[in-house]
């Protein structure tokens, strides 16, 4: 079986939609899927995560004609998201050798 042609964004999107069709009511939500896997129970499929450098994310968004990273992750059926809270602690300060001390 030959891999599908992915020369255009439309072809790539069609393949992705075929692989990751919209979930049925019986399918687990991404949250349920990850929670079940973390509890060492069998989810409906393996939870999927995706990380990439900004240049790759931008290139994928352009190729697949999506407007945001979230739309890209949804199209790729990625279950996990990176959560980064803002730091609220004391500010760092420079040291005499030019390095910084960050108390967090």
DSSP file (Angstrom, degrees, kcal/mol; ACC not computed):
  #  RESIDUE AA STRUCTURE BP1 BP2  ACC     N-H-->O    O-->H-N    N-H-->O    O-->H-N    TCO  KAPPA ALPHA  PHI   PSI    X-CA   Y-CA   Z-CA
    1    1 A X              0   0    0      0, 0.0     2,-0.2     0, 0.0     0, 0.0   0.000 360.0 360.0 360.0 124.6    0.0    0.0    0.0
    2    2 A X        -     0   0    0      1,-0.1     3,-0.1     3,-0.0     2,-0.0  -0.592 360.0-106.3 -83.8 144.8    1.5    3.3   -1.0
    3    3 A X        -     0   0    0     -2,-0.2    -1,-0.1     1,-0.1     3,-0.1  -0.370  46.0 -96.8 -66.0 150.7    1.2    6.3    1.3
    4    4 A X        -     0   0    0      1,-0.1     2,-0.3     2,-0.0    -1,-0.1  -0.294  39.4-101.4 -68.3 153.4   -1.3    8.9    0.2
    5    5 A X        -     0   0    0      1,-0.1     3,-0.1    -3,-0.1    -1,-0.1  -0.580  35.6-178.2 -72.3 131.8   -0.2   12.0   -1.8
    6    6 A X        +     0   0    0     -2,-0.3    -1,-0.1     1,-0.1     6,-0.1  -0.277  37.3 126.5-126.2  47.1    0.0   15.0    0.5
    7    7 A X  S    S+     0   0    0      2,-0.0     2,-0.3     4,-0.0    -1,-0.1   0.768  70.5  40.7 -78.5 -25.9    1.1   17.6   -2.1
    8    8 A X  S  > S-     0   0    0     -3,-0.1     4,-2.1     1,-0.1     5,-0.2  -0.841  82.6-119.2-121.0 160.2   -1.7   20.1   -1.3
    9    9 A X  H  > S+     0   0    0     -2,-0.3     4,-2.9     1,-0.2     5,-0.2   0.877 114.3  57.2 -63.3 -36.4   -3.3   21.2    2.0
   10   10 A X  H  > S+     0   0    0      1,-0.2     4,-2.3     2,-0.2    -1,-0.2   0.908 107.3  47.7 -62.0 -41.6   -6.7   19.8    0.8
   11   11 A X  H  > S+     0   0    0      2,-0.2     4,-2.1     1,-0.2    -1,-0.2   0.920 113.5  47.8 -64.4 -43.3   -5.2   16.3    0.3
   12   12 A X  H  X S+     0   0    0     -4,-2.1     4,-2.6     1,-0.2    -2,-0.2   0.915 111.8  49.4 -64.2 -43.1   -3.5   16.4    3.7
   13   13 A X  H  X S+     0   0    0     -4,-2.9     4,-2.7     1,-0.2     5,-0.2   0.904 109.2  52.4 -64.2 -41.2   -6.7   17.6    5.4
   14   14 A X  H  X S+     0   0    0     -4,-2.3     4,-2.0    -5,-0.2    -1,-0.2   0.918 111.0  47.2 -60.2 -43.6   -8.7   14.9    3.7
   15   15 A X  H  X S+     0   0    0     -4,-2.1     4,-2.5     2,-0.2    -2,-0.2   0.928 112.8  48.9 -63.8 -45.2   -6.3   12.2    5.0
   16   16 A X  H  X S+     0   0    0     -4,-2.6     4,-3.1     1,-0.2    -2,-0.2   0.907 111.3  49.4 -62.2 -41.7   -6.3   13.7    8.5
   17   17 A X  H  < S+     0   0    0     -4,-2.7    -1,-0.2     2,-0.2    -2,-0.2   0.856 111.1  50.2 -66.7 -33.4  -10.1   13.8    8.6
   18   18 A X  H >< S+     0   0    0     -4,-2.0     3,-0.6    -5,-0.2    -2,-0.2   0.913 116.3  41.4 -68.6 -41.8  -10.2   10.2    7.4
   19   19 A X  H 3< S+     0   0    0     -4,-2.5     2,-0.3     1,-0.2    -2,-0.2   0.900 128.3  30.1 -70.6 -41.4   -7.8    9.1   10.1
   20   20 A X  T 3< S-     0   0    0     -4,-3.1    -1,-0.2    -5,-0.2    -2,-0.1  -0.540  81.7-178.5-121.2  63.3   -9.3   11.2   12.9
   21   21 A X    <   -     0   0    0     -3,-0.6     3,-0.1    -2,-0.3    -3,-0.1  -0.214  47.9 -77.6 -58.2 152.8  -13.0   11.4   12.0
   22   22 A X        -     0   0    0      1,-0.1    -1,-0.1    -5,-0.1    -5,-0.0  -0.264  63.2 -97.8 -52.7 138.5  -15.1   13.5   14.3
   23   23 A X        -     0   0    0     -3,-0.1    -1,-0.1     1,-0.1     2,-0.1  -0.233  32.2-131.3 -63.6 146.0  -15.7   11.5   17.5
   24   24 A X    >   -     0   0    0     -3,-0.1     3,-1.0     1,-0.1    -1,-0.1  -0.362  34.6 -97.1 -82.8 173.5  -19.0    9.6   17.9
   25   25 A X  T 3  S+     0   0    0      1,-0.2    -1,-0.1    -2,-0.1    -2,-0.1   0.816 126.5  56.0 -63.1 -27.5  -21.0   10.0   21.0
   26   26 A X  T 3  S+     0   0    0      2,-0.1    -1,-0.2     0, 0.0    -3,-0.0   0.708  88.8  97.3 -77.4 -19.6  -19.4    6.7   22.2
   27   27 A X  S <  S-     0   0    0     -3,-1.0     2,-0.1     1,-0.1    -4,-0.0  -0.341  79.9-112.2 -70.7 151.4  -15.8    8.0   21.8
   28   28 A X        -     0   0    0      1,-0.1     2,-0.1     2,-0.1    -1,-0.1  -0.472  26.4-116.0 -78.7 152.7  -14.0    9.4   24.8
   29   29 A X     >  -     0   0    0     -2,-0.1     4,-2.7     1,-0.1     5,-0.2  -0.473  33.4-105.7 -76.8 160.6  -13.2   13.1   25.1
   30   30 A X  H  > S+     0   0    0      1,-0.2     4,-2.5     2,-0.2     5,-0.2   0.904 123.1  51.8 -54.3 -41.0   -9.5   14.0   25.1
   31   31 A X  H  > S+     0   0    0      1,-0.2     4,-2.7     2,-0.2    -1,-0.2   0.941 111.2  45.7 -61.4 -47.7   -9.7   14.6   28.9
   32   32 A X  H  > S+     0   0    0      1,-0.2     4,-2.5     2,-0.2    -1,-0.2   0.896 112.4  52.5 -61.8 -40.5  -11.4   11.2   29.5
   33   33 A X  H  X S+     0   0    0     -4,-2.7     4,-2.1     2,-0.2    14,-0.2   0.934 113.6  41.4 -62.2 -48.8   -8.8    9.5   27.3
   34   34 A X  H  X S+     0   0    0     -4,-2.5     4,-2.7    -5,-0.2     5,-0.2   0.918 114.4  52.1 -66.9 -43.6   -5.8   11.0   29.1
   35   35 A X  H  X S+     0   0    0     -4,-2.7     4,-1.2    -5,-0.2    -2,-0.2   0.907 111.1  47.3 -59.7 -42.7   -7.4   10.5   32.5
   36   36 A X  H  <>S+     0   0    0     -4,-2.5     5,-2.5    -5,-0.2    -1,-0.2   0.907 112.2  49.5 -66.8 -41.9   -8.1    6.8   31.8
   37   37 A X  H ><5S+     0   0    0     -4,-2.1     3,-1.7     1,-0.2    -2,-0.2   0.903 109.0  52.4 -64.2 -40.7   -4.5    6.2   30.5
   38   38 A X  H 3<5S+     0   0    0     -4,-2.7    -1,-0.2     1,-0.3    -2,-0.2   0.786 106.1  54.6 -65.7 -26.1   -3.0    7.9   33.5
   39   39 A X  T 3<5S-     0   0    0     -4,-1.2    -1,-0.3    -5,-0.2    -2,-0.2   0.332 119.7-113.8 -87.0   7.5   -5.1    5.6   35.7
   40   40 A X  T < 5S+     0   0    0     -3,-1.7     2,-0.3     1,-0.3    -3,-0.2   0.837  75.5 129.6  61.7  35.8   -3.5    2.6   33.8
   41   41 A X      < -     0   0    0     -5,-2.5     2,-0.6    -6,-0.1    -1,-0.3  -0.844  68.6 -94.9-114.2 157.7   -6.9    1.7   32.3
   42   42 A X        -     0   0    0     -2,-0.3    -5,-0.1    -3,-0.1     2,-0.1  -0.597  39.7-161.8 -78.3 113.2   -7.5    1.0   28.6
   43   43 A X        -     0   0    0     -2,-0.6     3,-0.1   -10,-0.1   -10,-0.1  -0.283  38.8 -97.6 -80.6 177.7   -8.8    4.1   26.7
   44   44 A X  S    S-     0   0    0      1,-0.2     2,-0.3    -2,-0.1    -1,-0.1   0.783 105.2  -8.7 -68.5 -25.7  -10.5    3.9   23.3
   45   45 A X  S    S-     0   0    0    -12,-0.0     2,-0.2     3,-0.0    -1,-0.2  -0.960  93.5 -75.2-158.1 166.9   -7.1    4.8   21.7
   46   46 A X        -     0   0    0     -2,-0.3   -12,-0.1    -3,-0.1   -13,-0.1  -0.489  55.4-110.1 -67.2 130.7   -3.7    5.9   22.9
   47   47 A X        -     0   0    0    -14,-0.2     2,-0.4    -2,-0.2    -1,-0.1  -0.375  35.4-139.7 -61.1 142.2   -3.7    9.6   23.9
   48   48 A X        -     0   0    0     29,-0.3    31,-2.4    -3,-0.1    32,-1.5  -0.883  20.6-177.3-113.0 135.1   -1.7   11.7   21.4
   49   49 A X        -     0   0    0     -2,-0.4     2,-0.4    29,-0.2    32,-0.1  -0.901   4.8-165.9-124.9 156.6    0.6   14.5   22.2
   50   50 A X        +     0   0    0     -2,-0.3     2,-0.4    30,-0.2    -2,-0.0  -0.962   8.6 175.5-149.2 126.0    2.5   16.7   19.8
   51   51 A X        +     0   0    0     -2,-0.4     2,-0.3     6,-0.0    -2,-0.0  -0.978  10.3 161.9-127.4 143.7    5.4   19.1   20.3
   52   52 A X        -     0   0    0     -2,-0.4     2,-0.0     4,-0.0    -2,-0.0  -0.988  42.1 -96.7-155.2 155.8    7.3   21.1   17.7
   53   53 A X    >>  -     0   0    0     -2,-0.3     4,-2.2     1,-0.1     3,-0.8  -0.375  47.5-103.7 -68.8 156.1    9.5   24.1   17.4
   54   54 A X  H 3> S+     0   0    0      1,-0.3     4,-2.6     2,-0.2     5,-0.2   0.827 119.9  57.2 -53.7 -35.9    7.8   27.3   16.4
   55   55 A X  H 3> S+     0   0    0      2,-0.2     4,-2.1     1,-0.2    -1,-0.3   0.890 108.8  45.5 -64.7 -38.6    9.0   27.1   12.8
   56   56 A X  H <> S+     0   0    0     -3,-0.8     4,-2.7     2,-0.2     5,-0.2   0.909 112.2  51.2 -70.5 -42.5    7.5   23.7   12.3
   57   57 A X  H  X S+     0   0    0     -4,-2.2     4,-2.5     1,-0.2    -2,-0.2   0.927 111.9  47.5 -59.0 -44.5    4.2   24.8   13.9
   58   58 A X  H  X S+     0   0    0     -4,-2.6     4,-2.4    -5,-0.2    -2,-0.2   0.914 112.0  49.3 -63.7 -43.3    4.1   27.8   11.6
   59   59 A X  H  X S+     0   0    0     -4,-2.1     4,-2.8     2,-0.2    -2,-0.2   0.907 112.4  47.8 -63.9 -41.6    4.9   25.8    8.5
   60   60 A X  H  X S+     0   0    0     -4,-2.7     4,-3.0     2,-0.2    -2,-0.2   0.916 111.0  50.9 -65.2 -42.8    2.2   23.2    9.4
   61   61 A X  H  <>S+     0   0    0     -4,-2.5     5,-2.2    -5,-0.2     4,-0.5   0.914 113.7  45.4 -60.8 -42.3   -0.4   25.9   10.1
   62   62 A X  H ><5S+     0   0    0     -4,-2.4     3,-0.7     3,-0.2    -2,-0.2   0.939 115.4  45.8 -66.4 -46.6    0.4   27.5    6.7
   63   63 A X  H 3<5S+     0   0    0     -4,-2.8    -2,-0.2     1,-0.2    -1,-0.2   0.908 118.5  41.2 -64.0 -42.6    0.4   24.2    4.8
   64   64 A X  T 3<5S-     0   0    0     -4,-3.0    -1,-0.2    -5,-0.2    -2,-0.2   0.431 108.5-126.7 -87.5   1.5   -2.9   23.0    6.4
   65   65 A X  T < 5 +     0   0    0     -3,-0.7     2,-0.3    -4,-0.5    -3,-0.2   0.891  56.5 146.4  56.4  46.6   -4.4   26.4    6.1
   66   66 A X      < -     0   0    0     -5,-2.2    -1,-0.2    -6,-0.2    -2,-0.1  -0.827  46.5-141.8-109.8 155.2   -5.4   26.8    9.8
   67   67 A X  S    S+     0   0    0     -2,-0.3     2,-0.3     1,-0.1    -1,-0.1   0.605  75.3  25.3 -93.7 -13.5   -5.3   30.1   11.6
   68   68 A X  S  > S-     0   0    0      1,-0.1     4,-1.8    -7,-0.1     5,-0.1  -0.958  73.8-113.0-148.2 163.4   -4.1   29.0   15.1
   69   69 A X  H  > S+     0   0    0     -2,-0.3     4,-2.6     1,-0.2     5,-0.2   0.869 117.1  57.0 -64.2 -36.5   -2.0   26.4   16.9
   70   70 A X  H  > S+     0   0    0      1,-0.2     4,-2.2     2,-0.2    -1,-0.2   0.907 105.4  49.8 -63.3 -41.6   -5.2   25.2   18.6
   71   71 A X  H  > S+     0   0    0      2,-0.2     4,-2.4     1,-0.2    -1,-0.2   0.889 110.6  51.3 -63.0 -38.3   -6.9   24.6   15.2
   72   72 A X  H  X S+     0   0    0     -4,-1.8     4,-2.2     2,-0.2    -2,-0.2   0.940 109.9  48.4 -62.1 -47.9   -3.8   22.6   14.1
   73   73 A X  H  <>S+     0   0    0     -4,-2.6     5,-2.8     1,-0.2     4,-0.3   0.872 112.0  49.6 -63.1 -37.0   -3.9   20.5   17.3
   74   74 A X  H ><5S+     0   0    0     -4,-2.2     3,-1.1     3,-0.2    -1,-0.2   0.911 110.1  50.3 -66.9 -41.9   -7.6   19.8   16.8
   75   75 A X  H 3<5S+     0   0    0     -4,-2.4    -2,-0.2     1,-0.3    -1,-0.2   0.864 112.1  47.7 -63.5 -36.1   -7.0   18.8   13.2
   76   76 A X  T 3<5S-     0   0    0     -4,-2.2    -1,-0.3    -5,-0.2    -2,-0.2   0.444 112.4-122.7 -83.4  -0.2   -4.2   16.4   14.2
   77   77 A X  T < 5 +     0   0    0     -3,-1.1     2,-0.4    -4,-0.3   -29,-0.3   0.859  45.5 175.7  60.2  39.2   -6.5   15.0   17.0
   78   78 A X      < -     0   0    0     -5,-2.8    -1,-0.2     1,-0.1   -29,-0.2  -0.617  18.5-166.5 -77.5 130.6   -4.0   15.9   19.7
   79   79 A X        +     0   0    0    -31,-2.4     2,-0.3    -2,-0.4   -30,-0.2   0.761  62.4  66.6 -89.0 -27.8   -5.3   15.1   23.2
   80   80 A X        -     0   0    0    -32,-1.5     2,-0.3    -7,-0.1   -30,-0.2  -0.664  57.4-167.5-103.0 151.0   -2.8   16.9   25.3
   81   81 A X        -     0   0    0     -2,-0.3     2,-0.5   -32,-0.1    -2,-0.0  -0.973  25.0-118.7-132.0 148.6   -2.1   20.7   25.7
   82   82 A X        -     0   0    0     -2,-0.3     2,-0.5     2,-0.0    -2,-0.0  -0.759  26.6-162.3 -86.4 127.8    0.8   22.5   27.4
   83   83 A X        +     0   0    0     -2,-0.5     2,-0.5     2,-0.0    -2,-0.0  -0.958  10.6 178.6-113.3 124.2   -0.4   24.6   30.3
   84   84 A X        -     0   0    0     -2,-0.5     3,-0.1     3,-0.0    -2,-0.0  -0.881  13.8-154.8-128.7  99.5    2.1   27.3   31.5
   85   85 A X        -     0   0    0     -2,-0.5     2,-0.1     1,-0.1    -2,-0.0  -0.363  30.2 -99.7 -70.6 153.6    0.9   29.5   34.3
   86   86 A X        -     0   0    0      1,-0.1     2,-0.4     2,-0.0    -1,-0.1  -0.466  38.7-111.1 -68.7 142.8    2.4   33.0   34.7
   87   87 A X        +     0   0    0     -2,-0.1    -1,-0.1     1,-0.1    -3,-0.0  -0.641  36.2 177.0 -76.9 129.5    5.1   33.3   37.3
   88   88 A X        +     0   0    0     -2,-0.4    -1,-0.1     3,-0.0     3,-0.1   0.328  43.6 101.1-115.5   4.6    3.9   35.3   40.2
   89   89 A X  S    S-     0   0    0      1,-0.2    15,-0.1    15,-0.0    -2,-0.0   0.049  83.2 -51.6 -81.7-168.4    6.9   35.1   42.6
   90   90 A X        -     0   0    0      1,-0.1    -1,-0.2    13,-0.0    14,-0.2  -0.252  63.9-101.8 -65.7 153.3    9.6   37.6   43.3
   91   91 A X        -     0   0    0      1,-0.1    12,-0.2    -3,-0.1    -1,-0.1  -0.378  34.9-111.9 -73.8 152.9   11.6   39.1   40.5
   92   92 A X        -     0   0    0     10,-0.1     2,-0.3    -2,-0.1    10,-0.2  -0.297  29.3-149.8 -74.2 167.4   15.1   37.9   39.6
   93   93 A X  E     -A  101   0A   0      8,-2.1     8,-3.0    -2,-0.1     2,-0.1  -0.995  17.7-107.3-141.3 147.9   18.1   40.0   40.1
   94   94 A X  E     -A  100   0A   0     -2,-0.3     6,-0.2     6,-0.2     2,-0.2  -0.463  29.4-142.6 -73.8 145.1   21.5   40.3   38.3
   95   95 A X    >   -     0   0    0      4,-3.3     3,-2.3    -2,-0.1    -1,-0.0  -0.669  29.4-102.8-100.4 161.7   24.6   39.0   40.0
   96   96 A X  T 3  S+     0   0    0      1,-0.3    -1,-0.1    -2,-0.2    -2,-0.0   0.775 119.6  58.6 -56.4 -28.7   28.0   40.6   39.8
   97   97 A X  T 3  S-     0   0    0      1,-0.1    -1,-0.3     2,-0.1     3,-0.1   0.425 122.2-102.6 -84.0   3.8   29.3   38.0   37.3
   98   98 A X  S <  S+     0   0    0     -3,-2.3    -2,-0.1     1,-0.4     2,-0.1   0.318  85.7 116.9  95.8  -8.3   26.5   38.9   34.8
   99   99 A X        -     0   0    0     -5,-0.1    -4,-3.3     1,-0.0     2,-0.4  -0.348  61.7-118.1 -83.8 172.6   24.2   35.9   35.5
  100  100 A X  E     -A   94   0A   0     -6,-0.2     2,-0.6    -3,-0.1    -6,-0.2  -0.905   8.4-144.8-116.1 142.7   20.8   36.2   37.0
  101  101 A X  E     -A   93   0A   0     -8,-3.0    -8,-2.1    -2,-0.4     2,-0.6  -0.929  17.5-175.5-102.1 119.2   19.4   34.8   40.2
  102  102 A X        -     0   0    0     -2,-0.6   -10,-0.1   -10,-0.2   -11,-0.1  -0.953  15.0-155.4-116.7 111.2   15.8   33.7   39.8
  103  103 A X              0   0    0     -2,-0.6    -1,-0.1     1,-0.3   -12,-0.1   0.536 360.0 360.0 -67.8  -5.3   14.3   32.6   43.1
  104  104 A X              0   0    0    -14,-0.2    -1,-0.3   -15,-0.1   -13,-0.0   0.472 360.0 360.0 -89.5 360.0   11.6   30.4   41.5
